[in-house]
Amino acid sequence: MTSKVTEESLGYEQARDELIEVVRRLEAGGTTLEESLALWERGEELAKVCRRWLDGARARLDAALAEEEDAGSASGADGDGE
């Protein structure tokens, strides 16, 4: 399916901007039921892409903070032991 390929290649900002446009179109109305459902489904896909990017960013931040903590406690332990 092409939307899966598109999802995987979208950056966070691209997905967010497209999601904003989808929401704007849904809120504006004037679309058929089929068009509205297609927009809704696309919005769900885009929200998942954004969520994956944000979850990945959170994991990277948590890992960096954990490394910083480990480095700080290791240097403190070395200093106390000698």
trRosetta pair geometry for C-beta under 8 A, 3 or more apart (Angstrom, degrees):
i j d omega theta_ij theta_ji phi_ij phi_ji
1 4 4.8 88 76 -1 93 105
1 5 7.5 -171 96 -4 53 84
2 5 5.5 -53 -153 38 45 112
2 6 6.0 46 149 -20 73 106
3 6 5.4 -53 -144 41 35 115
3 7 6.1 45 152 -28 66 102
3 42 7.5 -124 -136 -113 133 78
3 45 6.0 -52 165 -152 122 166
4 7 5.6 -48 -147 30 30 115
4 8 6.6 26 156 -17 62 105
5 8 6.0 -59 -153 36 30 108
5 9 6.5 13 156 -8 64 113
6 9 6.1 -70 -147 44 30 101
6 10 6.3 40 156 -39 67 104
7 10 6.0 -51 -150 16 28 115
7 15 7.9 58 -141 -103 62 122
7 45 5.8 -104 -91 173 123 107
7 46 7.9 -140 -115 -87 88 45
7 48 7.4 -2 -155 86 132 107
7 49 5.2 -146 -159 -78 84 117
10 14 4.7 -138 -159 89 86 119
10 15 4.5 98 142 -59 132 95
10 18 7.6 -72 -141 17 140 138
10 46 7.7 -75 123 -125 168 77
10 49 5.3 12 79 -175 126 153
11 14 4.7 92 54 9 78 105
11 15 7.0 -150 90 -5 38 89
11 53 7.6 82 -179 -105 49 145
12 15 6.0 -63 -150 39 28 107
12 16 6.0 26 157 -19 67 111
12 49 7.6 -177 -108 137 49 90
12 50 6.2 90 -146 -124 77 65
12 53 3.9 170 -87 154 105 165
12 54 7.4 113 -127 -50 128 69
13 16 5.6 -54 -142 38 30 112
13 17 6.2 29 159 -19 65 107
14 17 6.0 -57 -147 37 26 108
14 18 6.4 21 157 -13 63 108
15 18 5.9 -59 -147 40 29 107
15 19 6.1 32 153 -23 65 108
15 46 4.8 169 -170 -158 87 84
15 49 4.1 -142 -127 99 156 128
15 50 5.1 -162 113 -59 125 80
15 53 7.2 169 42 -7 140 138
16 19 5.6 -56 -148 36 29 113
16 20 6.5 34 153 -22 64 102
16 46 7.8 159 -76 167 24 109
16 50 5.6 98 -75 -103 78 123
17 20 5.6 -49 -151 31 32 114
17 21 6.7 32 151 -16 63 104
18 21 5.6 -54 -153 37 36 113
18 22 6.4 40 149 -23 67 103
18 42 7.8 -94 148 153 113 112
18 46 5.5 -143 92 -118 104 144
19 22 5.5 -49 -147 33 35 114
19 23 6.4 34 154 -17 66 103
19 43 5.9 98 -139 -139 78 72
19 46 4.1 -175 -75 124 97 135
19 47 6.2 113 -125 -65 138 65
19 50 6.6 -36 -19 -32 156 137
20 23 5.9 -55 -150 37 30 110
20 24 6.3 33 151 -21 64 107
21 24 5.5 -52 -146 35 32 115
21 25 6.4 31 156 -18 65 105
22 25 5.9 -57 -151 37 29 109
22 26 6.4 27 153 -17 64 107
22 39 5.2 165 -158 -172 91 90
22 42 5.6 -157 -113 96 142 106
22 43 4.3 -174 126 -79 144 94
22 46 6.6 162 8 25 147 149
23 26 5.7 -56 -147 38 32 110
23 27 6.1 27 157 -16 67 109
23 43 6.6 106 -62 -123 71 132
24 27 5.9 -59 -145 40 27 107
24 28 6.2 30 155 -25 63 109
25 28 5.7 -53 -145 32 30 114
25 31 6.8 54 159 -39 98 138
25 39 5.8 -132 94 -137 121 149
26 29 7.8 32 169 -67 34 43
26 31 7.6 -59 -108 26 47 136
26 36 6.4 98 -124 -142 85 84
26 39 5.4 179 -69 122 97 136
26 40 6.9 95 -103 -72 138 74
26 43 7.2 -22 -28 -45 142 150
31 35 3.8 -119 178 95 111 125
31 36 4.9 146 95 -58 116 79
31 39 6.8 53 110 -8 171 139
32 35 4.6 95 51 9 78 102
32 36 6.8 -140 93 -5 40 88
33 36 5.7 -56 -146 37 29 113
33 37 6.3 30 155 -18 64 106
34 37 5.8 -54 -148 36 29 110
34 38 6.4 29 154 -18 64 107
35 38 5.7 -55 -148 38 32 111
35 39 6.3 33 153 -19 65 106
36 39 5.6 -54 -147 37 31 112
36 40 6.2 35 152 -22 65 105
37 40 5.5 -51 -146 34 32 115
37 41 6.3 32 155 -18 65 104
38 41 5.8 -52 -147 37 30 110
38 42 6.4 30 153 -17 64 106
39 42 5.7 -55 -147 38 31 110
39 43 6.2 36 152 -23 65 106
40 43 5.6 -55 -150 35 29 115
40 44 6.6 32 151 -21 64 102
41 44 5.7 -50 -152 31 33 113
41 45 6.7 34 150 -17 64 103
42 45 5.6 -52 -152 36 35 113
42 46 6.3 33 152 -17 67 107
43 46 5.7 -56 -145 39 31 110
43 47 6.2 36 155 -23 65 105
44 47 5.7 -52 -146 34 30 113
44 48 6.6 33 153 -20 62 103
45 48 5.8 -56 -156 32 31 112
45 49 6.7 33 148 -20 65 102
46 49 5.5 -48 -150 32 38 114
46 50 6.4 37 152 -17 67 103
47 50 5.7 -53 -149 38 33 112
47 51 6.2 37 151 -22 66 107
48 51 5.5 -53 -145 37 32 114
48 52 6.4 35 155 -21 65 103
49 52 5.9 -54 -152 33 30 111
49 53 6.6 29 152 -16 63 105
50 53 5.8 -56 -151 37 32 111
50 54 6.2 26 155 -15 67 109
51 54 5.8 -58 -145 41 30 108
51 55 6.1 31 156 -20 66 107
52 55 5.7 -53 -142 38 29 111
52 56 6.2 30 156 -19 63 107
53 56 5.7 -58 -150 37 28 112
53 57 6.4 28 153 -19 64 106
54 57 5.6 -51 -146 35 34 112
54 58 6.3 36 153 -21 65 104
55 58 5.6 -52 -148 35 32 113
55 59 6.4 34 152 -20 64 104
56 59 5.7 -52 -148 34 32 112
56 60 6.5 31 154 -17 64 104
57 60 5.7 -54 -150 36 32 111
57 61 6.4 32 153 -18 65 106
58 61 5.7 -55 -148 37 31 111
58 62 6.2 32 154 -19 65 107
59 62 5.7 -53 -145 37 30 112
59 63 6.3 31 154 -20 64 106
60 63 5.7 -54 -146 36 31 111
60 64 6.3 30 155 -18 65 106
61 64 5.7 -56 -147 37 31 110
61 65 6.2 28 155 -16 66 107
62 65 5.8 -56 -147 39 29 110
62 66 6.2 31 154 -21 65 107
63 66 5.7 -54 -146 36 30 112
63 67 6.4 33 154 -20 64 104
64 67 5.7 -51 -149 34 32 112
64 68 6.4 34 152 -20 64 105
65 68 5.5 -52 -148 35 33 114
65 69 6.3 35 152 -19 65 104
66 69 5.6 -51 -147 36 32 113
66 70 6.2 34 153 -19 65 106
67 70 5.6 -54 -146 38 31 112
67 71 6.2 31 155 -19 65 107
68 71 5.8 -54 -146 37 28 111
68 72 6.3 28 153 -18 62 109
69 72 5.7 -59 -149 38 29 111
69 73 6.3 19 158 -12 66 108
70 73 6.1 -58 -142 41 28 103
70 74 6.0 29 158 -21 65 110
71 74 5.8 -53 -141 36 27 111
71 75 6.4 22 160 -15 62 107
72 75 6.2 -57 -146 37 27 104
72 76 6.3 25 155 -17 62 110
73 76 5.5 -55 -145 39 34 114
73 77 6.2 36 155 -23 67 104
74 77 5.8 -52 -146 34 30 110
74 78 6.5 31 154 -19 63 105
75 78 5.7 -49 -146 35 34 112
75 79 6.4 34 155 -19 64 107
76 79 5.8 -56 -148 37 30 111
76 80 6.4 26 155 -17 65 108
77 80 5.9 -58 -147 37 31 107
77 81 6.2 26 158 -19 66 113
78 81 6.0 -62 -144 37 27 108
78 82 6.5 6 166 -6 64 113
79 82 6.7 -69 -145 40 24 96
